[in-house]
């Protein structure tokens, strides 16, 4: 009984590192002999490992070590005032960023307190500006959906139940601005 490609892919790293027992290693070798795809994956994995083991690939450029040591010596030989100066720049940059963010935060907070209540007032069911809906409305039984609709609304999703408008409002539902905004109240004769 052979092994699957997924099992080969899971164990290929251990195969390359020669960390499998003889039975597993034999099973993988039999699979490599039969499956060209897995044999290509093995060859590619071995090529990548050969490249990373080659010192020339990951060697730093010529003169890197000398420049690094020179830079470290220069940094360590700075006086205390010069070292503090560089950290002061970072503190100053953070302070300027915070100072720039403060007016923006204040503007957003002010907008929330002045603009959003007016928008909520416009959309509040039962207010003089909102469309009049009477009778039964449909609500979704989904706990995340707290919107009531006219029964034929295409935006009503999931299993629905029917409530009186006042009951839906008491339970925390708000009206659908799309279907109820378009709904014309029926004239009673």
C-alpha positions as CSV (number, residue, x, y, z in Angstrom):
1,X,0.0,0.0,0.0
2,X,1.5,3.3,-1.1
3,X,1.4,6.7,0.5
4,X,-0.4,9.8,-0.7
5,X,1.3,13.0,-2.1
6,X,0.1,14.9,1.0
7,X,1.9,12.5,3.2
8,X,5.0,12.9,1.1
9,X,4.9,16.7,1.3
10,X,4.5,16.5,5.0
11,X,7.6,14.3,5.4
12,X,9.8,15.7,2.7
13,X,11.8,17.9,5.0
14,X,12.6,14.9,7.3
15,X,13.5,12.8,4.2
16,X,16.0,15.4,3.0
17,X,17.5,15.7,6.5
18,X,17.6,11.9,6.8
19,X,15.5,11.8,9.9
20,X,13.0,9.1,8.9
21,X,13.0,5.5,9.9
22,X,13.8,2.9,7.3
23,X,10.2,2.0,6.6
24,X,9.1,5.6,6.0
25,X,12.1,6.4,3.9
26,X,11.5,3.3,1.7
27,X,7.8,4.3,1.3
28,X,8.8,7.8,0.2
29,X,11.4,6.5,-2.2
30,X,8.9,4.2,-3.8
31,X,6.5,7.1,-4.2
32,X,9.2,9.3,-5.8
33,X,9.8,6.5,-8.3
34,X,6.1,6.4,-9.3
35,X,5.1,10.1,-8.9
36,X,6.8,12.6,-11.2
37,X,5.2,15.6,-9.4
38,X,6.6,14.6,-6.0
39,X,10.0,13.8,-7.5
40,X,10.1,17.3,-8.9
41,X,9.1,18.8,-5.5
42,X,11.9,16.7,-3.9
43,X,14.4,18.0,-6.5
44,X,13.3,21.6,-6.0
45,X,13.6,21.3,-2.2
46,X,17.1,19.9,-2.5
47,X,18.1,22.7,-4.9
48,X,16.9,25.3,-2.4
49,X,18.7,23.7,0.4
50,X,21.9,23.5,-1.7
51,X,21.6,27.2,-2.5
52,X,21.2,28.2,1.1
53,X,24.1,26.1,2.2
54,X,26.3,27.8,-0.3
55,X,28.3,30.4,1.6
56,X,28.7,32.6,-1.5
57,X,24.9,33.2,-1.8
58,X,24.4,34.7,1.7
59,X,27.9,36.2,2.1
60,X,27.8,39.9,2.8
61,X,29.4,42.2,0.2
62,X,33.2,42.8,0.3
63,X,34.2,45.3,2.9
64,X,30.9,45.0,4.9
65,X,32.6,43.8,8.1
66,X,35.1,46.7,8.0
67,X,32.4,49.3,7.5
68,X,30.2,47.7,10.2
69,X,33.1,47.8,12.8
70,X,34.0,51.4,11.8
71,X,30.4,52.5,12.3
72,X,30.1,50.8,15.6
73,X,33.3,52.4,16.8
74,X,32.0,55.8,15.7
75,X,28.7,55.3,17.5
76,X,30.3,54.0,20.7
77,X,32.8,56.8,20.8
78,X,30.1,59.5,20.7
79,X,29.9,61.7,23.8
80,X,26.9,61.6,26.1
81,X,25.5,64.8,24.7
82,X,25.6,63.5,21.1
83,X,23.8,60.3,22.1
84,X,21.1,62.2,23.9
85,X,20.6,64.5,20.9
86,X,19.6,61.6,18.7
87,X,17.1,60.3,21.2
88,X,15.7,63.8,21.6
89,X,14.9,63.8,17.8
90,X,12.8,60.7,18.2
91,X,10.9,62.2,21.2
92,X,10.3,65.4,19.3
93,X,9.0,63.4,16.3
94,X,6.6,61.5,18.5
95,X,5.5,64.7,20.2
96,X,4.8,66.5,16.9
97,X,2.8,63.5,15.7
98,X,0.7,63.5,18.9
99,X,0.2,67.2,18.6
100,X,-1.1,66.8,15.0
101,X,-3.4,64.0,16.0
102,X,-5.0,65.9,18.9
103,X,-7.0,68.4,16.7
104,X,-8.0,65.6,14.4
105,X,-9.4,63.6,17.3
106,X,-11.2,66.7,18.6
107,X,-12.8,67.4,15.2
108,X,-14.0,63.8,15.0
109,X,-15.4,63.9,18.5
110,X,-17.2,67.2,17.8
111,X,-18.6,65.8,14.6
112,X,-20.0,62.8,16.5
113,X,-21.7,65.1,19.0
114,X,-23.1,67.6,16.5
115,X,-23.8,65.8,13.2
116,X,-24.7,62.2,14.1
117,X,-27.5,63.1,16.5
118,X,-29.2,65.1,13.8
119,X,-28.9,62.2,11.4
120,X,-30.3,59.8,14.0
121,X,-33.2,62.2,14.6
122,X,-34.0,62.2,10.9
123,X,-34.0,58.4,10.7
124,X,-35.9,57.8,14.0
125,X,-39.2,55.9,13.4
126,X,-42.2,57.8,14.7
127,X,-40.6,61.2,14.2
128,X,-42.6,63.7,12.0
129,X,-40.0,63.4,9.2
130,X,-40.1,59.6,9.0
131,X,-42.5,57.8,6.7
132,X,-45.6,56.5,8.4
133,X,-45.9,52.8,8.6
134,X,-48.7,51.1,10.4
135,X,-49.8,47.6,11.0
136,X,-47.5,44.6,10.7
137,X,-43.8,44.8,9.8
138,X,-41.4,42.0,9.1
139,X,-38.2,41.5,11.2
140,X,-35.5,38.9,10.7
141,X,-35.0,36.4,13.5
142,X,-31.3,36.8,13.1
143,X,-30.0,38.3,16.4
144,X,-27.6,40.7,14.6
145,X,-30.3,42.3,12.4
146,X,-32.3,44.9,14.3
147,X,-34.2,46.4,11.4
148,X,-37.9,46.1,10.5
149,X,-39.1,46.1,6.9
150,X,-42.3,46.1,5.0
151,X,-43.2,42.4,4.4
152,X,-42.3,42.5,0.7
153,X,-38.8,44.2,1.2
154,X,-36.1,42.5,-0.9
155,X,-33.5,43.4,1.9
156,X,-35.2,41.2,4.5
157,X,-33.0,38.2,4.9
158,X,-33.3,35.0,6.8
159,X,-36.3,33.6,8.6
160,X,-38.8,36.4,9.3
161,X,-41.5,37.0,11.9
162,X,-44.2,39.7,11.9
163,X,-44.7,42.3,14.6
164,X,-46.8,45.5,15.1
165,X,-44.7,48.6,14.4
166,X,-44.9,49.8,18.0
167,X,-43.8,46.4,19.3
168,X,-40.8,46.3,16.9
169,X,-39.8,49.8,18.1
170,X,-40.1,48.8,21.7
171,X,-37.9,45.8,21.1
172,X,-35.1,48.1,19.7
173,X,-35.7,47.6,16.0
174,X,-35.3,50.6,13.6
175,X,-36.9,51.0,10.2
176,X,-35.2,50.0,7.0
177,X,-34.4,53.3,5.3
178,X,-34.7,51.7,1.8
179,X,-38.0,49.9,1.9
180,X,-39.9,52.1,4.3
181,X,-38.5,55.2,2.8
182,X,-40.0,54.2,-0.5
183,X,-43.2,52.9,1.0
184,X,-46.2,55.1,0.5
185,X,-48.7,55.1,3.5
186,X,-52.1,53.8,2.6
187,X,-54.9,56.3,2.7
188,X,-57.8,55.2,4.8
189,X,-61.2,55.8,3.3
